[in-house]
Amino acid sequence: MIRTLLDELARLRDPRTLRLGIVSGYALTVCFALLLWLAVATDALPWHPVFAVLLGAKLTTNTLALIGLRTDRLALELGGINVAMDAVVMTGAIWATGDTASPLLAIYTIEIMVLALLTNLTCTVLIGGFAMALYVAMGILVARGTIPHLPPPVEWSGRSTTYLTTAFLFTAFVIGAPTFYVAGILRRLKDNERRLETKTVALIEASKEKAQFMANITHELRTPLMGIMGLSDLVSKGIYGEATTRQRTAMGEQKASATRLLSLIDDLLQLASHDAGKVAVKREPVDVAELLTSAASMAQWLLGGKQLQIELDAESSLPALDSDRAKLSQIVLNLVSNAIKFTADGGSIALRARAIEGAVEIAIEDTGVGIPASELDRVFDEFHQVDGSSSREFGGVGLGLALARRLVEMLGGTIGVRSELGRGSTFTVRMPLG
Amino acid sequence: MIVEDDALTALVLSEYLTAHGYRVTVAVNGVDGINRFNLELPDIALVDVLLPRKDGFEVCSEIKLTHHGRFTPVVLMSAVYRSLEQAETHAHRLLADGFLVKPFDLDLLVSRVNALVGGP
C-alpha cells in the first residue's frame, strides 16, 4: 500500500510538471502579496508580522524547489516540501484573517486545483487531506486558546453582506484564476491536436502517393523490357524465319542484358520500398535444407557458363525456422550470385547450414578474389564496391549485399563476413529460431 | 484477344500466339477491349492491368458479367506485381483465370493459353 503510494508519487518526477508547479508558486505568491498590500493599505486588514513570515516561508521553499530542479538534486523531494508548505501557508493566512471566521477558506481550492491539474490523484488526495488536518488543528488550537484569535477583516454576523461579498469575490478569484489558466492549456492542447490531425492526413496522403508512384515507376520500367525480351525471343525462336547462329547469339546476349537490367530495377525498387517501410514480413515454417537445395539448383542457372563447383552441405536435422521463405531465399540467392561474380573459373562455392544455439547459421563460402580487411565493414553499404574504379573487372552497382543485409535485419537475423584476400570469402547469416 | 496499350508488347504477344496457330485481335485500351470482346466474342482474353480509359481489373469484371464472358477465361498481365503469389491472390478475387507478371516467358504464355482453351 505504502509502496504503491510512493510509486505513484515517484511518477511525478517530470521536470516540466515540477517547473510548472514552481512557476505557478511564484505567480500565486506575488498575487497574494499584492492582495495583502491592497487589504492593508485600505485598512481592511490590520498588519501582522505573521504575513511576512508566511510569504517568506513560501518564497524559501519555492526557491529551494527551483534550485533542486536546476541542479537535478532532490527535485521531487523539495517539490513535495514546497507543496506541503503551500498548505501550511494557506492555513496560516486563514488563521491570520479570523481563523474559522475567515472569508479565505476557499484559498485551499487553488492548491487542490493546481495539484489535480499537474499531478495525480494520490498526490492531490494526500495534500488535500493534509490541508484539512491543518485547518482542523488550527481551529482546535484557537478554540483551546493555545494560539490567539485574530479579528477577521470582515465580521460574520449572520446577515453581513460585506462578509458574503468578500467571501464570494475571493472564491471567484481562487476558482477563476486557475480555471482561466486551465482553459489556456486546453486551448493549446486543442490547437496541437488540430495541427497533428492535419499532419497525419498529409502523411497518409504522402504515403499513398509514394505507393502509387512506386507502382507507376515499376510499370514504366518493366513494360518496355517485356517488349525487348519478347522481340529477342521472337527472333531467336524463329518466328520471323529461321535465325542464323549469329542472330540467335545476338538475341541471347540482348535478352541476357535485359534480364540483368530487370534484376537491377527490381533491386532498386525493392530497396526503395524498404525505405518506404511497406514491405511486409510473412512468417511461416521454413525448411532451410530444402531452401538451400533449391538455391543450389538455381545457382547452376546463375552461373551463365562459368565453370564453378557448387557444393551443398546442410545438416540433416536442422530445426525449422519461423521466417519469411521468399525473403530468406532472396538473401541466399543474392549472396550466391555475389559469390559467383567474384569467383573465377575452376573455383567453388559452398552453401552450408548448421544449427547453433537458438539459431540456424547459413554460410555461403567461395574461393574467389576475397575482400581486403579495410573494406570488410563497408561491403554491405549501398552502391559500394570494393573496386569502385571505372576500369574494374566486376560489374554491378553494389546493391545485392546491401539488400541482403536489409532483408536479414528485417527478419531479425544478423549477417557477417570473413575473408582472406586472394583465397575467398564466407558470408554468414544467422537466423533466430523464432 | 489481347488488351494491351504498350504497342511493342502487343506486337510480340500477337506474333507469338499467331505463330502458334491462334487468331489474335488487339485492343489498345479498356473501353476498346470491352467493345471488341462483345463484338468478336474471343475464346480467351489477355488483359493488361494498367490500361488507359478503363483498367484491366474493370475490364475483367465487366467481361465476367456478360453472357459470353462468364465462360471465357481472362488472364491478367501486369508489370507492377513483384510476387506471383500477391498477383494471383488479387486475380483470384477478380474471378480472373490467371495472372502473368511481366516480363514473362513467351512459352509460359502459350502453355497457359493452351491449358485454358485447349489449344488453337
Interface residues (C-beta under 8 A of the other chain):
Chain A: A215 T218 H219 L221 R222 T223 P224 L225 M226 G227 I228 M229 G230 L231 D233 L234 K237 I239 Y240 A258 L262 D266 L269 Q270 A326
Chain B: D6 L8 T9 L11 V12 L13 E15 Y16 A19 L50 S78 A79 V80 R82 S83 E85 K102 P103 F104 D105 L106
